[in-house]
Amino acid sequence: MLRPRSLRVTAQTEGAQMAADYCEETGRLRILRDEVPLREWFPPNSWMAIASVAGARNWGTRPDLNELRALLASQMMLMNIG
């Protein structure tokens, strides 16, 4: 069985590891702290979350690592982490 392909970026903060994880097959987007999901979105909400930091360039359906980094930074700021 093949595992779904995902993109992941991480950031170290306050003694915890934060991550943004995007599954390319399902469109699921998660924000994790030490591998524990804090937030989780599925399409179309995941695409809108990505598009909110990516702009209209690709409408958020195929994020790259820079867009995931921007999303993670934005979510950390909203949650007052880091």
DSSP file (Angstrom, degrees, kcal/mol; ACC not computed):
  #  RESIDUE AA STRUCTURE BP1 BP2  ACC     N-H-->O    O-->H-N    N-H-->O    O-->H-N    TCO  KAPPA ALPHA  PHI   PSI    X-CA   Y-CA   Z-CA
    1    1 A M              0   0    0      0, 0.0     2,-0.3     0, 0.0     0, 0.0   0.000 360.0 360.0 360.0 132.4    0.0    0.0    0.0
    2    2 A L        -     0   0    0      1,-0.0     3,-0.0     3,-0.0     0, 0.0  -0.664 360.0-128.5 -87.4 138.8    1.3    3.4   -1.0
    3    3 A R        -     0   0    0     -2,-0.3     3,-0.0     1,-0.1    -1,-0.0  -0.626  34.3 -99.7 -80.5 143.2    1.3    6.3    1.5
    4    4 A P        -     0   0    0      0, 0.0     2,-0.3     0, 0.0    -1,-0.1  -0.370  41.3-112.3 -60.1 141.2   -0.3    9.5    0.3
    5    5 A R        -     0   0    0     18,-0.1    19,-2.5    -3,-0.0    20,-0.7  -0.585  43.1-179.3 -77.1 134.2    2.4   12.0   -0.7
    6    6 A S  E     -A   23   0A   0     -2,-0.3     2,-0.4    17,-0.3    17,-0.2  -0.941  25.9-137.6-135.1 158.1    2.6   15.0    1.5
    7    7 A L  E     -A   22   0A   0     15,-2.6    15,-2.9    -2,-0.3     2,-0.4  -0.913  27.4-176.2-108.8 140.1    4.5   18.3    1.8
    8    8 A R  E     -A   21   0A   0     -2,-0.4     2,-0.3    13,-0.2    13,-0.2  -0.998  14.6-176.9-143.2 137.0    5.7   19.3    5.3
    9    9 A V  E     -A   20   0A   0     11,-2.0    11,-2.2    -2,-0.4     2,-0.3  -0.956  14.3-161.4-125.0 150.6    7.5   22.3    6.8
   10   10 A T  E     -A   19   0A   0     -2,-0.3     2,-0.3     9,-0.2     9,-0.2  -0.892  10.5-169.2-130.4 159.6    8.6   22.6   10.4
   11   11 A A  E     -A   18   0A   0      7,-2.3     7,-3.4    -2,-0.3     2,-0.5  -0.984  18.8-136.3-146.1 138.9    9.6   25.3   12.8
   12   12 A Q  E     +A   17   0A   0     -2,-0.3     2,-0.3     5,-0.2     5,-0.2  -0.845  38.2 152.7 -97.1 128.8   11.1   25.0   16.3
   13   13 A T  E >   -A   16   0A   0      3,-3.0     3,-3.5    -2,-0.5    -2,-0.1  -0.984  56.8  -3.7-156.9 145.1    9.6   27.3   18.9
   14   14 A E  T 3  S-     0   0    0     -2,-0.3     3,-0.1     1,-0.3    -1,-0.0   0.795 126.2 -55.6  43.8  39.9    9.1   27.4   22.7
   15   15 A G  T 3  S+     0   0    0      1,-0.2     2,-0.3     0, 0.0    -1,-0.3   0.612 121.3  99.0  73.0  11.5   10.6   23.9   23.1
   16   16 A A  E <  S-A   13   0A   0     -3,-3.5    -3,-3.0    -5,-0.0     2,-0.6  -0.903  70.6-126.0-127.9 156.5    8.1   22.5   20.6
   17   17 A Q  E     -A   12   0A   0     -2,-0.3    17,-3.4    -5,-0.2    18,-0.4  -0.915  24.3-162.8-103.7 123.5    8.2   21.5   17.0
   18   18 A M  E     -AB  11  33A   0     -7,-3.4    -7,-2.3    -2,-0.6     2,-0.3  -0.770  11.2-177.4-100.3 148.7    5.5   23.1   14.9
   19   19 A A  E     -AB  10  32A   0     13,-2.2    13,-2.8    -2,-0.3     2,-0.5  -0.998  25.2-151.6-146.7 148.5    4.6   21.7   11.4
   20   20 A A  E     -AB   9  31A   0    -11,-2.2   -11,-2.0    -2,-0.3     2,-0.4  -0.994  24.0-172.0-114.4 126.7    2.3   22.4    8.5
   21   21 A D  E     -AB   8  30A   0      9,-2.6     9,-2.7    -2,-0.5     2,-0.5  -0.982   6.9-172.9-127.4 124.4    1.5   19.2    6.6
   22   22 A Y  E     -AB   7  29A   0    -15,-2.9   -15,-2.6    -2,-0.4     2,-0.7  -0.973  14.4-148.4-122.0 121.6   -0.4   19.1    3.3
   23   23 A C  E  >  -A    6   0A   0      5,-2.7     4,-2.5    -2,-0.5     5,-0.3  -0.794   4.9-158.9 -88.9 117.3   -1.5   15.8    1.7
   24   24 A E  T  4 S+     0   0    0    -19,-2.5    -1,-0.2    -2,-0.7   -18,-0.1   0.794  87.7  51.5 -68.6 -28.6   -1.5   16.2   -2.1
   25   25 A E  T  4 S+     0   0    0    -20,-0.7    -1,-0.2     1,-0.1   -19,-0.1   0.883 125.1  21.8 -76.6 -38.7   -3.9   13.3   -2.7
   26   26 A T  T  4 S-     0   0    0      2,-0.1    -2,-0.2    16,-0.0    -1,-0.1   0.650  94.6-126.0-104.8 -18.2   -6.7   14.4   -0.3
   27   27 A G     <  +     0   0    0     -4,-2.5     2,-0.2     1,-0.3    -3,-0.1   0.553  54.1 155.9  80.2   8.1   -6.0   18.1    0.1
   28   28 A R        -     0   0    0     -5,-0.3    -5,-2.7    14,-0.1     2,-0.4  -0.495  24.0-165.5 -71.2 135.9   -5.9   17.7    3.9
   29   29 A L  E     -BC  22  41A   0     12,-2.6    12,-2.9    -7,-0.2     2,-0.4  -0.989   8.0-178.2-124.7 128.3   -4.0   20.5    5.6
   30   30 A R  E     -BC  21  40A   0     -9,-2.7    -9,-2.6    -2,-0.4     2,-0.5  -0.967  22.0-152.5-129.9 145.8   -2.9   20.2    9.2
   31   31 A I  E     -BC  20  39A   0      8,-2.3     7,-3.5    -2,-0.4     8,-1.6  -0.981  28.8-171.8-109.5 124.4   -1.1   22.3   11.7
   32   32 A L  E     -BC  19  37A   0    -13,-2.8   -13,-2.2    -2,-0.5     2,-0.5  -0.884  22.9-159.2-122.1 148.9    0.7   20.2   14.3
   33   33 A R  E >  S-BC  18  36A   0      3,-2.4     3,-1.8    -2,-0.3   -15,-0.2  -0.979  89.4 -17.8-124.6 116.5    2.6   20.8   17.5
   34   34 A D  T 3  S-     0   0    0    -17,-3.4   -16,-0.1    -2,-0.5    -1,-0.1   0.905 129.1 -54.8  49.9  45.7    4.9   17.9   18.5
   35   35 A E  T 3  S+     0   0    0    -18,-0.4    -1,-0.3     1,-0.2   -17,-0.1   0.481 113.1 121.3  69.7   6.2    2.9   15.7   16.0
   36   36 A V  E <   -C   33   0A   0     -3,-1.8    -3,-2.4     1,-0.0    -1,-0.2  -0.890  68.4-120.0 -98.9 121.2   -0.4   16.5   17.7
   37   37 A P  E     +C   32   0A   0      0, 0.0    -5,-0.3     0, 0.0     3,-0.1  -0.393  35.2 171.7 -63.4 128.7   -2.9   18.1   15.3
   38   38 A L  E    S+     0   0A   0     -7,-3.5     2,-0.3     1,-0.4    -6,-0.2   0.730  72.4  12.7-100.4 -36.3   -4.0   21.6   16.4
   39   39 A R  E     -C   31   0A   0     -8,-1.6    -8,-2.3     2,-0.0    -1,-0.4  -0.987  64.2-175.8-141.6 148.1   -5.9   22.5   13.3
   40   40 A E  E     -C   30   0A   0     -2,-0.3     2,-0.3   -10,-0.2   -10,-0.2  -0.975   2.7-179.1-149.8 132.0   -7.1   20.5   10.3
   41   41 A W  E     -C   29   0A   0    -12,-2.9   -12,-2.6    -2,-0.3    -2,-0.0  -0.944   8.4-162.1-129.2 151.6   -8.8   21.5    7.1
   42   42 A F    >>  -     0   0    0     -2,-0.3     3,-1.2   -14,-0.2     4,-1.0  -0.885  47.6 -37.1-123.4 159.6  -10.1   19.6    4.1
   43   43 A P  T 34 S+     0   0    0      0, 0.0    -1,-0.1     0, 0.0   -15,-0.0  -0.262 123.9  20.3 -56.2 143.5  -11.0   21.0    0.6
   44   44 A P  T 3> S+     0   0    0      0, 0.0     4,-2.2     0, 0.0     5,-0.2  -0.998 129.2  48.6 -86.1  -6.9  -12.2   23.6   -0.1
   45   45 A N  H <> S+     0   0    0     -3,-1.2     4,-2.2     1,-0.2     5,-0.2   0.871 110.4  52.8 -62.7 -36.6  -11.2   25.1    3.3
   46   46 A S  H  X S+     0   0    0     -4,-1.0     4,-2.0     1,-0.2    -1,-0.2   0.903 109.4  49.5 -64.4 -39.2   -7.6   23.9    3.0
   47   47 A W  H  > S+     0   0    0      1,-0.2     4,-2.9     2,-0.2    -2,-0.2   0.894 110.4  50.2 -66.2 -38.7   -7.3   25.5   -0.4
   48   48 A M  H  X S+     0   0    0     -4,-2.2     4,-1.7     2,-0.2    -1,-0.2   0.892 108.5  52.4 -67.1 -38.1   -8.7   28.8    1.0
   49   49 A A  H  X S+     0   0    0     -4,-2.2     4,-0.6     2,-0.2    -2,-0.2   0.917 113.9  43.3 -62.5 -42.4   -6.3   28.7    3.9
   50   50 A I  H >X S+     0   0    0     -4,-2.0     4,-2.2     1,-0.2     3,-1.3   0.923 112.0  52.8 -68.5 -44.5   -3.3   28.3    1.5
   51   51 A A  H 3X S+     0   0    0     -4,-2.9     4,-2.1     8,-0.3    -1,-0.2   0.803  98.0  67.0 -62.0 -28.2   -4.7   30.9   -0.9
   52   52 A S  H 3< S+     0   0    0     -4,-1.7    -1,-0.3     1,-0.2    -2,-0.2   0.787 115.5  26.8 -65.6 -25.5   -4.9   33.4    1.9
   53   53 A V  H << S+     0   0    0     -3,-1.3    -2,-0.2    -4,-0.6    -1,-0.2   0.632 123.6  51.3-105.5 -20.1   -1.1   33.4    2.2
   54   54 A A  H >< S-     0   0    0     -4,-2.2     3,-0.6     1,-0.2    -3,-0.2   0.690  94.5-144.7 -90.2 -20.0   -0.3   32.4   -1.4
   55   55 A G  T 3<  -     0   0    0     -4,-2.1     3,-0.5    -5,-0.2     4,-0.5  -0.383  48.7 -47.4  79.5-167.2   -2.4   35.0   -3.2
   56   56 A A  T 3  S+     0   0    0      1,-0.2    -1,-0.2     2,-0.1    -5,-0.1   0.394 105.6 104.8 -83.5   3.6   -4.1   34.4   -6.4
   57   57 A R  S <  S-     0   0    0     -3,-0.6    -1,-0.2     1,-0.2    -2,-0.1   0.910 107.0  -6.4 -55.9 -48.9   -1.1   32.8   -8.1
   58   58 A N  S >  S-     0   0    0     -3,-0.5     3,-1.2    -4,-0.1     4,-0.3   0.287  90.4-119.1-132.3  11.0   -2.3   29.2   -7.9
   59   59 A W  T 3   -     0   0    0     -4,-0.5    -8,-0.3     1,-0.3    -3,-0.1   0.597  58.3 -82.1  61.0  13.4   -5.4   29.5   -5.8
   60   60 A G  T 3  S+     0   0    0    -10,-0.2    -1,-0.3    -5,-0.2   -10,-0.2   0.470 102.1 113.9  83.1   1.5   -4.0   27.3   -3.1
   61   61 A T  S <  S+     0   0    0     -3,-1.2    -2,-0.1     1,-0.3    -1,-0.1   0.710  85.7  30.6 -83.6 -17.4   -4.7   23.9   -4.6
   62   62 A R  S    S-     0   0    0     -4,-0.3    -1,-0.3   -15,-0.1    -2,-0.1  -0.667  83.3-168.5-136.5  79.4   -1.0   23.0   -5.1
   63   63 A P        -     0   0    0      0, 0.0     2,-0.2     0, 0.0   -41,-0.0  -0.290   7.5-148.0 -70.9 153.4    1.1   24.7   -2.4
   64   64 A D     >  -     0   0    0      1,-0.0     4,-2.1   -57,-0.0     5,-0.2  -0.608  36.2 -93.5-107.2 178.0    4.8   24.8   -2.5
   65   65 A L  H  > S+     0   0    0      1,-0.2     4,-2.4    -2,-0.2     5,-0.2   0.854 124.0  55.0 -62.7 -35.9    7.2   24.8    0.5
   66   66 A N  H  > S+     0   0    0      2,-0.2     4,-2.2     1,-0.2    -1,-0.2   0.901 108.5  48.6 -64.4 -40.1    7.3   28.6    0.7
   67   67 A E  H  > S+     0   0    0      2,-0.2     4,-2.4     1,-0.2    -2,-0.2   0.891 111.1  50.0 -67.4 -38.8    3.5   28.9    0.9
   68   68 A L  H  X S+     0   0    0     -4,-2.1     4,-2.8     2,-0.2    -2,-0.2   0.889 109.7  51.6 -65.8 -37.9    3.4   26.2    3.6
   69   69 A R  H  X S+     0   0    0     -4,-2.4     4,-2.6     2,-0.2    -2,-0.2   0.924 111.1  47.7 -61.9 -43.5    6.1   28.2    5.5
   70   70 A A  H  X S+     0   0    0     -4,-2.2     4,-2.3     2,-0.2    -2,-0.2   0.899 112.5  49.3 -64.3 -40.4    4.0   31.3    5.2
   71   71 A L  H  X S+     0   0    0     -4,-2.4     4,-2.6     2,-0.2    -2,-0.2   0.922 111.3  49.0 -64.2 -44.5    0.9   29.5    6.3
   72   72 A L  H  X S+     0   0    0     -4,-2.8     4,-2.6     2,-0.2    -2,-0.2   0.928 112.0  48.5 -61.6 -46.0    2.7   28.0    9.3
   73   73 A A  H  X S+     0   0    0     -4,-2.6     4,-2.0     1,-0.2    -1,-0.2   0.911 112.5  49.4 -60.6 -42.2    4.1   31.4   10.4
   74   74 A S  H  X S+     0   0    0     -4,-2.3     4,-2.3     2,-0.2    -2,-0.2   0.916 112.4  46.5 -63.7 -44.5    0.6   32.9   10.0
   75   75 A Q  H  X S+     0   0    0     -4,-2.6     4,-2.0     2,-0.2    -2,-0.2   0.885 110.7  52.6 -67.0 -38.5   -1.1   30.2   12.1
   76   76 A M  H  <>S+     0   0    0     -4,-2.6     5,-3.3    -5,-0.2     4,-0.2   0.893 110.1  48.9 -63.5 -38.6    1.6   30.4   14.8
   77   77 A M  H ><5S+     0   0    0     -4,-2.0     3,-1.2     3,-0.2    -2,-0.2   0.914 110.5  50.4 -67.2 -42.3    1.0   34.2   15.0
   78   78 A L  H 3<5S+     0   0    0     -4,-2.3    -2,-0.2     1,-0.3    -1,-0.2   0.836 114.5  44.2 -63.6 -32.4   -2.8   33.7   15.3
   79   79 A M  T 3<5S-     0   0    0     -4,-2.0    -1,-0.3    -5,-0.1    -2,-0.2   0.371 112.9-119.7 -92.4   4.3   -2.3   31.1   18.0
   80   80 A N  T < 5 +     0   0    0     -3,-1.2     2,-0.5     1,-0.2    -3,-0.2   0.896  64.3 145.0  56.0  43.7    0.3   33.3   19.8
   81   81 A I      <       0   0    0     -5,-3.3    -1,-0.2     1,-0.2    -2,-0.1  -0.950 360.0 360.0-111.1 128.6    3.0   30.6   19.5
   82   82 A G              0   0    0     -2,-0.5    -1,-0.2    -3,-0.1    -5,-0.1   0.445 360.0 360.0  95.0 360.0    6.6   31.7   18.9
